[in-house]
Amino acid sequence: MSHVKAGGSSKNNRNNAGRRLGVKRFGGQTVSTGEVLVRQSGSTKVAGPGTFISKDFTIHAQKDGIVSFKKIRKTHFTGRTVPRTQVAVQ
C-alpha cells in the first residue's frame, strides 16, 4: 500500500505584475505624435480632438501639441448620460 500525499491545488500562484495603468501625460504638458497619454481598462476617459484610441483603450496623441482634460456628458445608447473626462491635444 503506497503512502503518497494528495496533490492539492497550489495557493501561491497569484504573483503577476501590475498593468501600469493611468494617466501618463498631464494637462499642460507638450506631447509629440503617437505618445501615450492614458492607459486604461475600458473607456473611462474618452478621446477628444487631436487624439485617438487604440484597441486596448489606450489614448494616444494624433499630433504634436499640449494636452488638456475636460469634463463632458457622454450619452449611452439607452439615452442616459454619464460624466466622462475627455482628453484632447491642441
TORMAR-478769 format. One record per residue: z, y, x of N, C-alpha, C, O, CB in turn. Coordinates in pm, 1 decimal, decimal comma. Glycine has a CB too. Example, Ala and Ser with C-alpha at 12.3 -4.5 7.8 and 13.67 -1.06 7.14 Angstrom:
+----------+----------+----------+----------+----------+----------+----------+----------+----------+----------+----------+----------+----------+----------+----------+
:      npz :      npy :      npx :     capz :     capy :     capx :      cpz :      cpy :      cpx :      opz :      opy :      opx :     cbpz :     cbpy :     cbpx :
+----------+----------+----------+----------+----------+----------+----------+----------+----------+----------+----------+----------+----------+----------+----------+
:    780,0 :   -569,0 :   1319,0 :    780,0 :   -450,0 :   1230,0 :    780,0 :   -330,0 :   1320,0 :    846,5 :   -331,9 :   1423,6 :    904,6 :   -447,3 :   1130,8 :
:    708,0 :   -225,0 :   1285,0 :    714,0 :   -106,0 :   1367,0 :    787,0 :      3,0 :   1290,0 :    803,9 :    113,8 :   1340,9 :    572,5 :    -59,8 :   1408,4 :
+----------+----------+----------+----------+----------+----------+----------+----------+----------+----------+----------+----------+----------+----------+----------+
END
This chain:
+----------+----------+----------+----------+----------+----------+----------+----------+----------+----------+----------+----------+----------+----------+----------+
:      npz :      npy :      npx :     capz :     capy :     capx :      cpz :      cpy :      cpx :      opz :      opy :      opx :     cbpz :     cbpy :     cbpx :
+----------+----------+----------+----------+----------+----------+----------+----------+----------+----------+----------+----------+----------+----------+----------+
:      0,0 :   -117,7 :     84,1 :      0,0 :      0,0 :      0,0 :      0,0 :    124,4 :     88,9 :     86,4 :    139,8 :    175,2 :    121,9 :     -0,4 :    -95,8 :
:    -98,1 :    213,3 :     67,0 :   -106,6 :    331,9 :    151,5 :    -15,0 :    442,2 :     98,2 :     15,1 :    448,6 :    -21,0 :   -252,1 :    382,1 :    159,5 :
:     27,4 :    526,8 :    188,3 :    115,4 :    636,6 :    151,0 :     53,1 :    769,8 :    193,8 :    108,7 :    840,5 :    277,9 :    255,4 :    618,6 :    214,8 :
:    -62,3 :    803,7 :    135,7 :   -131,2 :    929,4 :    166,9 :    -93,8 :   1032,4 :     61,3 :    -98,3 :   1004,2 :    -58,4 :   -286,7 :    909,5 :    172,8 :
:    -56,7 :   1152,0 :    106,6 :    -19,3 :   1257,8 :     11,6 :   -141,8 :   1305,0 :    -64,5 :   -254,0 :   1298,1 :    -14,3 :     47,3 :   1376,8 :     84,6 :
:   -119,7 :   1352,0 :   -184,2 :   -229,0 :   1401,7 :   -268,1 :   -288,2 :   1529,0 :   -206,8 :   -214,7 :   1614,4 :   -157,3 :   -179,1 :   1429,1 :   -412,8 :
:   -420,1 :   1541,0 :   -210,3 :   -487,0 :   1660,1 :   -156,3 :   -488,9 :   1769,9 :   -260,5 :   -585,8 :   1785,0 :   -334,9 :   -630,8 :   1627,2 :   -110,9 :
:   -381,9 :   1845,9 :   -265,4 :   -369,9 :   1952,3 :   -365,6 :   -461,1 :   2070,1 :   -337,1 :   -527,7 :   2075,1 :   -233,7 :   -227,3 :   2000,3 :   -373,1 :
:   -463,6 :   2165,0 :   -430,2 :   -550,1 :   2282,7 :   -414,1 :   -492,3 :   2377,9 :   -310,2 :   -370,9 :   2386,0 :   -291,4 :   -568,2 :   2355,9 :   -548,8 :
:   -581,2 :   2449,1 :   -243,8 :   -540,3 :   2545,1 :   -141,3 :   -496,0 :   2675,1 :   -208,1 :   -561,2 :   2722,8 :   -300,9 :   -656,0 :   2571,7 :    -40,9 :
:   -385,9 :   2732,0 :   -161,2 :   -336,0 :   2856,8 :   -219,8 :   -358,6 :   2978,2 :   -130,3 :   -332,5 :   3091,1 :   -171,9 :   -188,9 :   2843,7 :   -249,6 :
:   -406,4 :   2956,7 :     -8,9 :   -420,3 :   3068,5 :     84,3 :   -567,8 :   3102,1 :    108,2 :   -607,5 :   3127,2 :    222,1 :   -351,2 :   3035,7 :    217,7 :
:   -648,7 :   3102,9 :      3,2 :   -792,4 :   3126,2 :     18,3 :   -837,4 :   3259,6 :    -43,1 :   -953,8 :   3273,1 :    -81,0 :   -869,8 :   3011,9 :    -45,5 :
:   -747,8 :   3357,6 :    -53,5 :   -783,1 :   3485,8 :   -115,3 :   -784,2 :   3598,1 :    -12,0 :   -740,0 :   3709,2 :    -41,0 :   -685,0 :   3519,6 :   -228,5 :
:   -832,6 :   3571,0 :    103,9 :   -829,1 :   3670,2 :    211,9 :   -968,8 :   3727,3 :    235,5 :  -1026,7 :   3707,7 :    342,4 :   -773,8 :   3607,4 :    342,4 :
:  -1023,3 :   3798,1 :    135,9 :  -1155,9 :   3857,8 :    152,2 :  -1142,7 :   4007,2 :    180,7 :  -1042,6 :   4070,5 :    147,0 :  -1242,7 :   3834,3 :     26,0 :
:  -1245,4 :   4060,6 :    243,0 :  -1243,5 :   4201,1 :    283,5 :  -1262,1 :   4292,2 :    163,6 :  -1324,0 :   4252,9 :     64,7 :  -1352,1 :   4228,6 :    387,5 :
:  -1208,2 :   4415,8 :    171,4 :  -1227,3 :   4514,8 :     66,8 :  -1371,9 :   4560,4 :     60,5 :  -1446,4 :   4540,4 :    156,5 :  -1135,7 :   4633,9 :     89,1 :
:  -1413,7 :   4621,2 :    -49,6 :  -1553,5 :   4657,0 :    -69,2 :  -1588,8 :   4797,4 :    -22,9 :  -1705,8 :   4835,3 :    -28,9 :  -1588,2 :   4643,3 :   -212,4 :
:  -1492,3 :   4875,7 :     23,1 :  -1515,3 :   5009,8 :     77,2 :  -1586,4 :   5100,4 :    -21,8 :  -1683,5 :   5167,6 :     12,8 :  -1595,7 :   5001,4 :    204,9 :
:  -1537,1 :   5101,7 :   -145,6 :  -1595,7 :   5184,7 :   -250,0 :  -1538,2 :   5325,7 :   -242,7 :  -1437,1 :   5349,6 :   -176,7 :  -1570,7 :   5123,1 :   -389,1 :
:  -1604,4 :   5418,8 :   -311,8 :  -1550,7 :   5553,4 :   -321,5 :  -1652,2 :   5659,4 :   -285,5 :  -1767,9 :   5629,6 :   -255,6 :  -1431,0 :   5567,0 :   -233,8 :
:  -1606,9 :   5784,4 :   -288,7 :  -1692,2 :   5898,8 :   -257,0 :  -1700,8 :   5910,4 :   -105,1 :  -1598,5 :   5915,4 :    -36,8 :  -1636,8 :   6031,4 :   -321,2 :
:  -1823,0 :   5914,7 :    -52,7 :  -1845,0 :   5922,8 :     92,3 :  -1875,2 :   6065,2 :    138,6 :  -1840,4 :   6101,7 :    250,9 :  -1959,4 :   5830,9 :    132,9 :
:  -1939,1 :   6145,7 :     54,5 :  -1966,1 :   6286,5 :     85,8 :  -1911,8 :   6370,5 :    -29,0 :  -1941,8 :   6343,5 :   -145,3 :  -2120,4 :   6312,9 :    107,8 :
:  -1832,4 :   6471,5 :      2,7 :  -1764,0 :   6550,6 :    -98,4 :  -1838,4 :   6680,3 :   -128,4 :  -1930,8 :   6716,8 :    -55,7 :  -1622,4 :   6581,1 :    -53,5 :
:  -1799,3 :   6749,8 :   -234,3 :  -1863,6 :   6872,8 :   -275,9 :  -1862,1 :   6979,2 :   -167,2 :  -1759,6 :   7003,0 :   -103,4 :  -1797,3 :   6925,4 :   -399,4 :
:  -1978,2 :   7043,8 :   -146,6 :  -1989,9 :   7146,9 :    -46,0 :  -2041,2 :   7097,1 :     87,7 :  -2079,2 :   7178,0 :    172,3 :  -1859,3 :   7211,5 :    -26,9 :
:  -2043,5 :   6965,0 :    109,6 :  -2093,0 :   6910,1 :    235,0 :  -2245,1 :   6905,5 :    235,3 :  -2307,0 :   6883,5 :    131,2 :  -2035,6 :   6770,3 :    258,8 :
:  -2305,2 :   6926,0 :    351,6 :  -2451,0 :   6914,9 :    363,2 :  -2487,8 :   6770,1 :    391,1 :  -2419,4 :   6700,9 :    466,5 :  -2505,9 :   7008,1 :    475,3 :
:  -2596,4 :   6725,1 :    329,7 :  -2642,4 :   6587,7 :    345,9 :  -2791,4 :   6586,5 :    376,7 :  -2862,5 :   6683,1 :    348,9 :  -2612,4 :   6504,5 :    219,4 :
:  -2837,6 :   6476,8 :    434,2 :  -2979,9 :   6458,4 :    459,0 :  -3033,7 :   6350,7 :    365,6 :  -2956,3 :   6280,6 :    300,4 :  -3006,2 :   6421,0 :    607,2 :
:  -3162,7 :   6337,6 :    359,1 :  -3228,9 :   6244,2 :    268,0 :  -3183,3 :   6100,9 :    293,8 :  -3178,6 :   6056,5 :    408,5 :  -3381,3 :   6254,3 :    282,3 :
:  -3149,7 :   6028,6 :    186,6 :  -3112,7 :   5887,7 :    195,5 :  -2966,6 :   5861,1 :    222,9 :  -2924,1 :   5745,5 :    220,7 :  -3191,9 :   5823,8 :    300,0 :
:  -2888,8 :   5963,3 :    248,5 :  -2747,7 :   5943,7 :    279,0 :  -2671,6 :   5893,4 :    156,8 :  -2702,0 :   5931,5 :     43,8 :  -2685,7 :   6073,9 :    329,8 :
:  -2572,2 :   5807,3 :    180,3 :  -2489,2 :   5753,5 :     72,7 :  -2387,4 :   5859,3 :     31,9 :  -2313,4 :   5911,2 :    115,4 :  -2417,9 :   5621,7 :    116,7 :
:  -2384,3 :   5890,8 :    -98,1 :  -2288,5 :   5989,0 :   -149,8 :  -2168,3 :   5920,0 :   -212,9 :  -2054,1 :   5958,3 :   -187,3 :  -2355,8 :   6081,0 :   -252,3 :
:  -2193,9 :   5816,7 :   -296,7 :  -2086,6 :   5746,4 :   -366,9 :  -2119,0 :   5597,5 :   -369,2 :  -2230,7 :   5558,9 :   -403,5 :  -2068,1 :   5801,6 :   -511,8 :
:  -2021,0 :   5512,7 :   -332,5 :  -2032,7 :   5368,5 :   -351,4 :  -1939,7 :   5333,8 :   -466,4 :  -1821,7 :   5368,8 :   -463,6 :  -1996,7 :   5287,2 :   -219,5 :
:  -1992,3 :   5264,5 :   -568,5 :  -1913,4 :   5237,5 :   -688,3 :  -1952,7 :   5104,2 :   -748,5 :  -2061,8 :   5053,3 :   -722,6 :  -1930,8 :   5349,4 :   -791,4 :
:  -1863,5 :   5047,6 :   -829,0 :  -1895,4 :   4927,4 :   -905,0 :  -1910,5 :   4970,9 :  -1050,0 :  -1813,2 :   5012,0 :  -1113,2 :  -1784,6 :   4815,5 :   -888,4 :
:  -2031,3 :   4961,9 :  -1102,6 :  -2060,6 :   5015,6 :  -1234,3 :  -2091,2 :   5162,8 :  -1223,4 :  -2068,6 :   5224,3 :  -1119,2 :  -1944,2 :   4991,9 :  -1330,5 :
:  -2142,5 :   5219,5 :  -1330,4 :  -2186,0 :   5358,5 :  -1327,4 :  -2073,4 :   5451,2 :  -1371,4 :  -2080,5 :   5511,3 :  -1478,6 :  -2308,8 :   5378,2 :  -1416,5 :
:  -1969,6 :   5463,1 :  -1289,0 :  -1858,4 :   5551,9 :  -1323,1 :  -1896,6 :   5697,7 :  -1300,1 :  -1849,1 :   5786,1 :  -1371,4 :  -1733,7 :   5516,3 :  -1240,7 :
:  -1982,0 :   5723,5 :  -1201,1 :  -2039,9 :   5855,9 :  -1176,7 :  -2190,1 :   5843,5 :  -1194,4 :  -2247,7 :   5740,1 :  -1160,6 :  -2003,5 :   5910,5 :  -1033,2 :
:  -2254,5 :   5946,4 :  -1246,6 :  -2398,1 :   5939,1 :  -1274,8 :  -2475,5 :   6025,0 :  -1175,8 :  -2424,4 :   6124,3 :  -1124,1 :  -2427,8 :   5984,1 :  -1419,4 :
:  -2600,1 :   5984,7 :  -1150,3 :  -2685,9 :   6056,4 :  -1056,5 :  -2747,6 :   6176,9 :  -1125,4 :  -2803,0 :   6164,7 :  -1234,6 :  -2795,8 :   5963,9 :  -1000,4 :
:  -2738,4 :   6292,3 :  -1062,4 :  -2794,7 :   6415,7 :  -1115,9 :  -2920,3 :   6454,9 :  -1040,0 :  -2980,4 :   6371,3 :   -972,5 :  -2692,1 :   6528,6 :  -1109,9 :
:  -2960,9 :   6581,2 :  -1050,3 :  -3079,9 :   6627,1 :   -979,6 :  -3062,7 :   6616,9 :   -828,3 :  -2957,6 :   6651,3 :   -774,1 :  -3112,2 :   6770,6 :  -1018,8 :
:  -3167,1 :   6569,4 :   -761,1 :  -3164,4 :   6556,8 :   -616,2 :  -3099,7 :   6429,4 :   -566,4 :  -3082,6 :   6412,2 :   -445,8 :  -3093,8 :   6672,4 :   -558,1 :
:  -3062,7 :   6338,0 :   -658,3 :  -3002,0 :   6211,1 :   -619,7 :  -3070,0 :   6096,6 :   -692,9 :  -3138,4 :   6117,5 :   -793,1 :  -2851,0 :   6211,5 :   -649,0 :
:  -3050,5 :   5974,9 :   -641,8 :  -3098,0 :   5855,9 :   -713,1 :  -2993,3 :   5746,9 :   -699,6 :  -2909,7 :   5749,9 :   -609,3 :  -3236,2 :   5807,5 :   -658,3 :
:  -2999,2 :   5649,5 :   -791,5 :  -2900,3 :   5542,7 :   -795,9 :  -2970,9 :   5411,1 :   -764,0 :  -3077,3 :   5382,8 :   -819,2 :  -2829,3 :   5536,7 :   -935,5 :
:  -2912,3 :   5330,5 :   -675,2 :  -2972,0 :   5203,5 :   -636,1 :  -2919,1 :   5091,3 :   -725,3 :  -2836,5 :   5115,3 :   -813,3 :  -2943,0 :   5173,0 :   -487,6 :
:  -2967,2 :   4967,9 :   -702,3 :  -2935,5 :   4858,1 :   -793,7 :  -2788,1 :   4816,9 :   -792,6 :  -2740,4 :   4756,7 :   -888,8 :  -3019,8 :   4739,1 :   -759,6 :
:  -2714,9 :   4848,9 :   -684,1 :  -2571,9 :   4819,4 :   -682,5 :  -2489,3 :   4943,3 :   -717,9 :  -2372,1 :   4952,6 :   -681,3 :  -2530,5 :   4765,9 :   -545,0 :
:  -2550,8 :   5038,8 :   -789,6 :  -2488,3 :   5160,5 :   -842,0 :  -2447,3 :   5259,8 :   -733,6 :  -2368,7 :   5350,6 :   -760,5 :  -2367,8 :   5123,9 :   -923,2 :
:  -2499,1 :   5244,1 :   -611,0 :  -2472,1 :   5341,2 :   -505,8 :  -2558,1 :   5465,0 :   -528,1 :  -2677,8 :   5452,8 :   -554,1 :  -2498,6 :   5280,2 :   -365,8 :
:  -2499,3 :   5583,6 :   -518,5 :  -2573,6 :   5708,3 :   -536,9 :  -2611,6 :   5763,7 :   -399,3 :  -2525,7 :   5782,8 :   -313,3 :  -2489,3 :   5812,8 :   -618,1 :
:  -2742,5 :   5789,5 :   -379,6 :  -2797,4 :   5839,8 :   -253,4 :  -2854,7 :   5979,5 :   -273,6 :  -2886,8 :   6018,8 :   -385,8 :  -2906,4 :   5744,2 :   -198,7 :
:  -2867,4 :   6054,4 :   -163,6 :  -2932,6 :   6185,5 :   -167,7 :  -3083,7 :   6165,8 :   -161,7 :  -3133,2 :   6091,1 :    -77,3 :  -2883,9 :   6276,5 :    -50,2 :
:  -3156,8 :   6231,9 :   -250,2 :  -3302,1 :   6221,4 :   -255,0 :  -3368,7 :   6326,4 :   -166,1 :  -3486,0 :   6313,8 :   -131,1 :  -3351,3 :   6235,7 :   -398,7 :
:  -3293,3 :   6429,1 :   -130,3 :  -3345,5 :   6536,6 :    -45,9 :  -3231,8 :   6596,2 :     34,7 :  -3115,0 :   6568,9 :      7,3 :  -3415,5 :   6645,8 :   -130,8 :
:  -3265,0 :   6677,1 :    133,5 :  -3163,9 :   6748,5 :    210,3 :  -3101,3 :   6857,3 :    122,7 :  -3170,5 :   6918,7 :     41,5 :  -3225,5 :   6809,8 :    339,4 :
:  -2971,8 :   6881,3 :    138,6 :  -2908,1 :   6986,8 :     60,2 :  -2757,4 :   6979,1 :     64,8 :  -2699,1 :   6919,6 :    155,4 :  -2954,0 :   6980,4 :    -82,2 :
:  -2694,6 :   7040,8 :    -35,5 :  -2548,9 :   7048,5 :    -45,1 :  -2504,0 :   6971,9 :   -168,8 :  -2561,4 :   6987,5 :   -276,6 :  -2500,2 :   7196,7 :    -50,8 :
:  -2401,5 :   6889,3 :   -152,9 :  -2350,8 :   6804,6 :   -261,4 :  -2266,9 :   6887,2 :   -357,7 :  -2189,8 :   6973,7 :   -316,3 :  -2267,5 :   6687,3 :   -205,2 :
:  -2283,2 :   6859,0 :   -489,3 :  -2198,0 :   6921,9 :   -590,5 :  -2161,4 :   6819,0 :   -696,6 :  -2239,0 :   6728,1 :   -726,1 :  -2268,9 :   7044,4 :   -655,0 :
:  -2042,4 :   6834,4 :   -753,3 :  -1993,0 :   6747,2 :   -859,7 :  -1971,6 :   6830,8 :   -984,6 :  -1927,5 :   6945,5 :   -976,4 :  -1861,2 :   6675,0 :   -817,7 :
:  -2003,1 :   6772,8 :  -1101,8 :  -1991,9 :   6846,0 :  -1227,4 :  -1949,4 :   6749,5 :  -1337,8 :  -1998,2 :   6636,7 :  -1343,7 :  -2126,2 :   6915,7 :  -1263,6 :
:  -1858,6 :   6793,4 :  -1425,5 :  -1815,7 :   6712,5 :  -1539,9 :  -1918,4 :   6726,4 :  -1652,1 :  -1956,8 :   6837,8 :  -1688,0 :  -1673,6 :   6755,6 :  -1589,2 :
:  -1963,1 :   6612,8 :  -1707,9 :  -2058,6 :   6614,1 :  -1819,0 :  -2011,0 :   6517,9 :  -1928,1 :  -1917,0 :   6441,1 :  -1907,3 :  -2201,7 :   6575,3 :  -1769,9 :
:  -2076,0 :   6522,8 :  -2043,5 :  -2053,0 :   6427,0 :  -2151,8 :  -2176,0 :   6338,7 :  -2160,7 :  -2286,1 :   6388,7 :  -2183,8 :  -2024,2 :   6499,1 :  -2289,0 :
:  -2159,3 :   6207,6 :  -2142,7 :  -2270,1 :   6112,2 :  -2146,0 :  -2269,8 :   6040,7 :  -2280,3 :  -2165,9 :   5990,3 :  -2322,9 :  -2259,9 :   6009,9 :  -2028,8 :
:  -2386,0 :   6035,5 :  -2348,7 :  -2396,4 :   5971,0 :  -2479,1 :  -2429,7 :   5823,4 :  -2462,3 :  -2525,6 :   5788,5 :  -2393,5 :  -2502,7 :   6040,6 :  -2565,9 :
:  -2350,3 :   5736,3 :  -2525,4 :  -2378,8 :   5593,3 :  -2527,5 :  -2482,7 :   5563,5 :  -2635,4 :  -2514,9 :   5650,3 :  -2716,6 :  -2249,2 :   5511,5 :  -2552,0 :
:  -2534,9 :   5441,6 :  -2636,3 :  -2633,7 :   5403,8 :  -2737,8 :  -2572,0 :   5395,3 :  -2876,4 :  -2644,8 :   5394,0 :  -2975,7 :  -2697,5 :   5270,5 :  -2702,0 :
:  -2438,7 :   5389,5 :  -2885,7 :  -2372,3 :   5386,9 :  -3015,7 :  -2356,7 :   5526,3 :  -3074,4 :  -2318,8 :   5540,9 :  -3190,7 :  -2236,6 :   5320,9 :  -3003,5 :
:  -2385,9 :   5630,3 :  -2994,0 :  -2369,9 :   5767,4 :  -3038,3 :  -2241,8 :   5831,0 :  -2990,0 :  -2224,7 :   5952,5 :  -3000,4 :  -2375,1 :   5773,3 :  -3185,8 :
:  -2151,3 :   5749,8 :  -2937,1 :  -2023,8 :   5800,2 :  -2885,2 :  -2046,9 :   5866,4 :  -2749,9 :  -2126,1 :   5816,5 :  -2670,0 :  -1919,2 :   5685,6 :  -2872,9 :
:  -1979,0 :   5978,1 :  -2722,7 :  -1991,8 :   6044,1 :  -2593,8 :  -1867,3 :   6019,7 :  -2510,6 :  -1756,1 :   6015,5 :  -2563,2 :  -2016,1 :   6194,6 :  -2611,6 :
:  -1886,5 :   6003,6 :  -2380,3 :  -1775,5 :   5978,2 :  -2289,3 :  -1786,5 :   6074,4 :  -2171,2 :  -1897,3 :   6110,9 :  -2131,9 :  -1775,0 :   5829,5 :  -2240,8 :
:  -1672,6 :   6116,3 :  -2113,9 :  -1679,3 :   6205,5 :  -1997,7 :  -1722,3 :   6130,7 :  -1872,8 :  -1677,2 :   6018,7 :  -1848,8 :  -1544,3 :   6272,5 :  -1974,0 :
:  -1808,3 :   6190,9 :  -1793,8 :  -1855,7 :   6134,3 :  -1667,2 :  -1864,8 :   6246,7 :  -1564,1 :  -1867,6 :   6364,8 :  -1598,9 :  -1994,7 :   6063,0 :  -1685,0 :
:  -1869,2 :   6208,2 :  -1437,8 :  -1890,7 :   6302,4 :  -1328,9 :  -2032,9 :   6288,0 :  -1280,5 :  -2077,3 :   6177,5 :  -1249,4 :  -1790,3 :   6279,6 :  -1213,5 :
:  -2105,6 :   6399,7 :  -1273,5 :  -2243,4 :   6398,6 :  -1227,8 :  -2248,7 :   6446,2 :  -1083,2 :  -2190,3 :   6548,9 :  -1048,8 :  -2332,5 :   6487,0 :  -1318,4 :
:  -2319,3 :   6370,5 :   -998,2 :  -2334,5 :   6404,7 :   -858,0 :  -2473,8 :   6462,1 :   -840,1 :  -2571,5 :   6399,8 :   -881,7 :  -2311,2 :   6280,7 :   -765,4 :
:  -2485,6 :   6580,1 :   -778,8 :  -2615,8 :   6644,7 :   -760,1 :  -2626,4 :   6697,9 :   -617,0 :  -2526,1 :   6718,9 :   -548,9 :  -2635,9 :   6760,0 :   -863,1 :
:  -2751,8 :   6719,1 :   -573,5 :  -2779,0 :   6780,1 :   -443,2 :  -2869,4 :   6899,9 :   -466,7 :  -2978,6 :   6884,2 :   -521,3 :  -2844,9 :   6677,6 :   -343,4 :
:  -2826,5 :   7020,6 :   -426,3 :  -2909,1 :   7141,3 :   -440,9 :  -2972,5 :   7174,5 :   -308,2 :  -3046,3 :   7272,5 :   -297,8 :  -2825,6 :   7261,3 :   -492,3 :
+----------+----------+----------+----------+----------+----------+----------+----------+----------+----------+----------+----------+----------+----------+----------+
END
